[in-house]
Amino acid sequence: MTGEPGRPDTVVQLLDRVRRGDASASSELLPLIYEELRGLAQSIFRAQNPGHTLQPTVLVHDAFVRLVQSDVQLEGSRHFYAVAAKAMRQILTDHARARHAQKRGGEWARVTISDRAVSGGEFGDVDVLDLEEAMEDLARLNPRHAQLVELRFYGGLTIEEAAEELGVSRQTAVNDWTMARAWLRRELSRGREG
Amino acid sequence: MTANRYERMNELLVQALERRAAERDDFLVASCGDDVELLAELRELVAHSTAEEDDAFSESRLARKRSLVGEALSRGLSRGEEMGGALAEPTRVGAYRVVEKIGEGGSGIVFRAAAGDGADVALKVLRTPEASTKALRRFRRECQILEQLDHPGIVRILDWGVGEAETAVGSFTLPYLAMEFIDGRTVPRWIAEDAPTLGERVALAAGVADALAHAHAVGVLHRDLKPGNVLVEADGRPRVLDFGAAVMRSIEEEESGTRLTGTGQIIGTMAYMAPEQVAGDSSLVDAQTDIYALGALLYEMISGEPPHDLEGLSLLASIRRIREEDPRPLKKVAPGCPRSLAALVQRALARRPRDRHADLRALARDLRARRW
């Protein structure tokens, strides 16, 4: 509901709104980063297969640094990472579901066993579908804990950023994270045993 | 497991971890009492918290994830800049070729688009591709409800679904809704350009009342009627748009809480909202609320101004004014308005829903009872 009707905000205007703490501007930028996140998700899946190692080169583009992290950087980029976290969760889960369905559909020959678990450095050896199931249970037990895990696990937000995004104190976020992480580790280890 | 038990486990886990490793188990044994299951679970949780697990939840992995996501964000943004700074809009959605953007609202963007056979449609697409399963379920449910509306005064739904949207920065899967393309003007433009007579304005309002009465008969409320949501066709007949906020009364009863998505959106339509609607309790919103909105529409069509002057007021002050004060007397804002018409409009705008007209058919009848 901003800008003139018929004339979308430009990327620069949206980034300015993000920097001023307008969370809705972050999600309007999502189409721009969606393909990139999808590429990232694919590379995470591929990282499993020998010969396709994920290159975790830190190449933070100067445009991003200049536009987002220039002045009140944390406030703005935090929202943006939070949006990315939500998108990553959706993309990874959809992707994993699609692969799962493909395998069950009899096209097993095209999918290697190692595709099942999304391993590859950053995601450890967590099975995305098991995690999604556990996250849905967690959201029933404590929605804030599930949100915290979404921000940290899928978006890589720090404890401090996640605390601000959720509007809680750092100590609360630390306690929440302690419990949520232990609970998920336990759920996921049980899942594998069963 | 229940939320309470999870909460209890959280407290004990945090307290246990604050103690020295050697004291933890004694603390847990003392705290759990007879609940051996709780004790066993907590021991597991303590083990998962203290082991130096280098898994996906470890801080070093999270930090690497952050830099990967950061890279993706920066690549996407710089690509956006290269494209001349404007955000990408779809050139095609499913089977529809996008022609031009014609509007934008809280929930999505509306384009004029061409269907496979070349016919014009108004295509509404959700703004972002992040729709959750829950949001999609709600979208489907709303479309199914809207499909039931069949009235010459209501814009018809032609097709809906989830389609691939092609843009300059890639393709996304987006929910879309294709409606009849109406070659009409919004009420404010119609008034500004044609300067219709009072009789023509009242006749238009009566037509809107007919359309809303049909919707109410099938159980759909509009909830967001305002001058921009009514199009006037070349022959002067109204077409009501954007039943997007509409939900079946039965569903409404099941779910509580306001469905307005953001502060900005509330402010945008506030001037046409009934006192019970700004209360934020959607269980109070019923057919009477649409009667109020129609009264507000008529008030503005007659006087050129909305019933309440909310200019410069904060959200809270606006809510208070709508709830606690009567609208400015219509005769004062529009001295030329016949007394009986002003009384009719004031009645539709009554603060207590039961003081308004019994239903929209009654209101339409009153509007047509004489020549204004």
HADDOCK unambig.tbl for C-alpha pairs under 7 A between the chains (distance, minus, plus):
assign (segid A and resid 1 and name CA) (segid B and resid 105 and name CA) 6.37 0.50 0.50
assign (segid A and resid 1 and name CA) (segid B and resid 106 and name CA) 6.29 0.50 0.50
assign (segid A and resid 1 and name CA) (segid B and resid 264 and name CA) 6.76 0.50 0.50
assign (segid A and resid 1 and name CA) (segid B and resid 265 and name CA) 6.98 0.50 0.50
assign (segid A and resid 5 and name CA) (segid B and resid 103 and name CA) 6.17 0.50 0.50
assign (segid A and resid 5 and name CA) (segid B and resid 104 and name CA) 6.30 0.50 0.50
assign (segid A and resid 6 and name CA) (segid B and resid 101 and name CA) 6.03 0.50 0.50
assign (segid A and resid 6 and name CA) (segid B and resid 102 and name CA) 6.23 0.50 0.50
assign (segid A and resid 6 and name CA) (segid B and resid 103 and name CA) 6.02 0.50 0.50
assign (segid A and resid 8 and name CA) (segid B and resid 86 and name CA) 6.98 0.50 0.50
assign (segid A and resid 8 and name CA) (segid B and resid 87 and name CA) 6.87 0.50 0.50
assign (segid A and resid 9 and name CA) (segid B and resid 86 and name CA) 6.84 0.50 0.50
assign (segid A and resid 10 and name CA) (segid B and resid 85 and name CA) 5.03 0.50 0.50
assign (segid A and resid 10 and name CA) (segid B and resid 86 and name CA) 4.41 0.50 0.50
assign (segid A and resid 10 and name CA) (segid B and resid 87 and name CA) 5.86 0.50 0.50
assign (segid A and resid 11 and name CA) (segid B and resid 80 and name CA) 6.50 0.50 0.50
assign (segid A and resid 11 and name CA) (segid B and resid 81 and name CA) 6.64 0.50 0.50
assign (segid A and resid 11 and name CA) (segid B and resid 85 and name CA) 5.19 0.50 0.50
assign (segid A and resid 11 and name CA) (segid B and resid 86 and name CA) 6.06 0.50 0.50
assign (segid A and resid 11 and name CA) (segid B and resid 87 and name CA) 6.19 0.50 0.50
assign (segid A and resid 12 and name CA) (segid B and resid 85 and name CA) 6.69 0.50 0.50
assign (segid A and resid 27 and name CA) (segid B and resid 128 and name CA) 6.88 0.50 0.50
assign (segid A and resid 28 and name CA) (segid B and resid 128 and name CA) 6.57 0.50 0.50
assign (segid A and resid 30 and name CA) (segid B and resid 128 and name CA) 6.55 0.50 0.50
assign (segid A and resid 31 and name CA) (segid B and resid 128 and name CA) 6.35 0.50 0.50
assign (segid A and resid 31 and name CA) (segid B and resid 129 and name CA) 6.88 0.50 0.50
assign (segid A and resid 32 and name CA) (segid B and resid 76 and name CA) 5.15 0.50 0.50
assign (segid A and resid 32 and name CA) (segid B and resid 77 and name CA) 6.34 0.50 0.50
assign (segid A and resid 32 and name CA) (segid B and resid 80 and name CA) 6.34 0.50 0.50
assign (segid A and resid 32 and name CA) (segid B and resid 169 and name CA) 6.35 0.50 0.50
assign (segid A and resid 33 and name CA) (segid B and resid 72 and name CA) 6.61 0.50 0.50
assign (segid A and resid 33 and name CA) (segid B and resid 73 and name CA) 5.53 0.50 0.50
assign (segid A and resid 33 and name CA) (segid B and resid 76 and name CA) 4.39 0.50 0.50
assign (segid A and resid 33 and name CA) (segid B and resid 77 and name CA) 6.76 0.50 0.50
assign (segid A and resid 35 and name CA) (segid B and resid 170 and name CA) 6.14 0.50 0.50
assign (segid A and resid 36 and name CA) (segid B and resid 72 and name CA) 5.08 0.50 0.50
assign (segid A and resid 36 and name CA) (segid B and resid 76 and name CA) 6.13 0.50 0.50
assign (segid A and resid 37 and name CA) (segid B and resid 72 and name CA) 5.91 0.50 0.50
assign (segid A and resid 56 and name CA) (segid B and resid 68 and name CA) 6.73 0.50 0.50
assign (segid A and resid 58 and name CA) (segid B and resid 67 and name CA) 6.04 0.50 0.50
assign (segid A and resid 59 and name CA) (segid B and resid 71 and name CA) 6.14 0.50 0.50
assign (segid A and resid 60 and name CA) (segid B and resid 70 and name CA) 6.51 0.50 0.50
assign (segid A and resid 60 and name CA) (segid B and resid 71 and name CA) 5.15 0.50 0.50
assign (segid A and resid 60 and name CA) (segid B and resid 74 and name CA) 6.61 0.50 0.50
assign (segid A and resid 61 and name CA) (segid B and resid 71 and name CA) 6.70 0.50 0.50
assign (segid A and resid 61 and name CA) (segid B and resid 74 and name CA) 5.38 0.50 0.50
assign (segid A and resid 61 and name CA) (segid B and resid 75 and name CA) 6.77 0.50 0.50
assign (segid A and resid 63 and name CA) (segid B and resid 74 and name CA) 6.65 0.50 0.50
assign (segid A and resid 63 and name CA) (segid B and resid 78 and name CA) 6.07 0.50 0.50
assign (segid A and resid 64 and name CA) (segid B and resid 74 and name CA) 4.78 0.50 0.50
assign (segid A and resid 64 and name CA) (segid B and resid 77 and name CA) 6.91 0.50 0.50
assign (segid A and resid 87 and name CA) (segid B and resid 130 and name CA) 5.87 0.50 0.50
assign (segid A and resid 122 and name CA) (segid B and resid 56 and name CA) 6.08 0.50 0.50
assign (segid A and resid 122 and name CA) (segid B and resid 61 and name CA) 5.04 0.50 0.50
assign (segid A and resid 122 and name CA) (segid B and resid 64 and name CA) 6.52 0.50 0.50
assign (segid A and resid 122 and name CA) (segid B and resid 65 and name CA) 5.86 0.50 0.50
assign (segid A and resid 123 and name CA) (segid B and resid 56 and name CA) 4.66 0.50 0.50
assign (segid A and resid 124 and name CA) (segid B and resid 55 and name CA) 4.95 0.50 0.50
assign (segid A and resid 124 and name CA) (segid B and resid 56 and name CA) 4.12 0.50 0.50
assign (segid A and resid 125 and name CA) (segid B and resid 56 and name CA) 6.93 0.50 0.50
assign (segid A and resid 126 and name CA) (segid B and resid 56 and name CA) 6.83 0.50 0.50
assign (segid A and resid 141 and name CA) (segid B and resid 2 and name CA) 6.42 0.50 0.50
assign (segid A and resid 141 and name CA) (segid B and resid 3 and name CA) 4.35 0.50 0.50
assign (segid A and resid 141 and name CA) (segid B and resid 6 and name CA) 6.51 0.50 0.50
assign (segid A and resid 142 and name CA) (segid B and resid 3 and name CA) 6.57 0.50 0.50
assign (segid A and resid 152 and name CA) (segid B and resid 62 and name CA) 6.83 0.50 0.50
assign (segid A and resid 153 and name CA) (segid B and resid 57 and name CA) 6.78 0.50 0.50
assign (segid A and resid 153 and name CA) (segid B and resid 62 and name CA) 6.51 0.50 0.50
assign (segid A and resid 155 and name CA) (segid B and resid 65 and name CA) 6.91 0.50 0.50
assign (segid A and resid 155 and name CA) (segid B and resid 66 and name CA) 6.11 0.50 0.50
assign (segid A and resid 155 and name CA) (segid B and resid 69 and name CA) 6.53 0.50 0.50
assign (segid A and resid 156 and name CA) (segid B and resid 62 and name CA) 4.96 0.50 0.50
assign (segid A and resid 156 and name CA) (segid B and resid 63 and name CA) 6.04 0.50 0.50
assign (segid A and resid 156 and name CA) (segid B and resid 65 and name CA) 5.18 0.50 0.50
assign (segid A and resid 156 and name CA) (segid B and resid 66 and name CA) 4.09 0.50 0.50
assign (segid A and resid 157 and name CA) (segid B and resid 66 and name CA) 6.43 0.50 0.50
assign (segid A and resid 175 and name CA) (segid B and resid 14 and name CA) 6.44 0.50 0.50
assign (segid A and resid 178 and name CA) (segid B and resid 49 and name CA) 6.81 0.50 0.50
assign (segid A and resid 179 and name CA) (segid B and resid 10 and name CA) 5.59 0.50 0.50
assign (segid A and resid 181 and name CA) (segid B and resid 57 and name CA) 6.96 0.50 0.50
assign (segid A and resid 182 and name CA) (segid B and resid 45 and name CA) 5.21 0.50 0.50
assign (segid A and resid 182 and name CA) (segid B and resid 48 and name CA) 5.21 0.50 0.50
assign (segid A and resid 182 and name CA) (segid B and resid 49 and name CA) 5.43 0.50 0.50
assign (segid A and resid 183 and name CA) (segid B and resid 45 and name CA) 6.40 0.50 0.50
assign (segid A and resid 185 and name CA) (segid B and resid 48 and name CA) 6.58 0.50 0.50
assign (segid A and resid 186 and name CA) (segid B and resid 45 and name CA) 6.90 0.50 0.50
assign (segid A and resid 186 and name CA) (segid B and resid 48 and name CA) 6.92 0.50 0.50
